[in-house]
Amino acid sequence: MNAQPSKDPLHGVTLEMQINSLVAQYGWAELGKRININCFKSDPSVKSSLKFLRRTPWARAEVEALYLNSLKVKPASRNEPAEKADQAPVEDPWGNWRGNQPE
């Protein structure tokens, strides 16, 4: 028997797992802005979201699309150095002490 991996990226990922992952990544407020449905805006909970999304195919498709998109985009790691353009210029606190005075 050949066990081939599924080509479907959502294979084995439940809707509840998707919602929990999106809430952990974005939070309810940002999720409500990204997907305009009331179950994310008004008294949001995983239970009410699951109930709505299981009955509403277009909303479930949007949640699945956002989940797949969130898998592609990885947030920057805290250990990675930021680019110089993103950093504010740092003044040398010891510049005057070193005798770097103009003549």
Secondary structure, 3 states (H helix, E strand, C coil): CCCCCCCCCCCCCCHHHHHHHHHHHHHHHHHHHHCCCHHHHCCCCHHHHHHHHHHCHHHHHHHHHHHHHHHHCCCCCCCCCCCHHHCCCCCCCCCCCCCCCCC
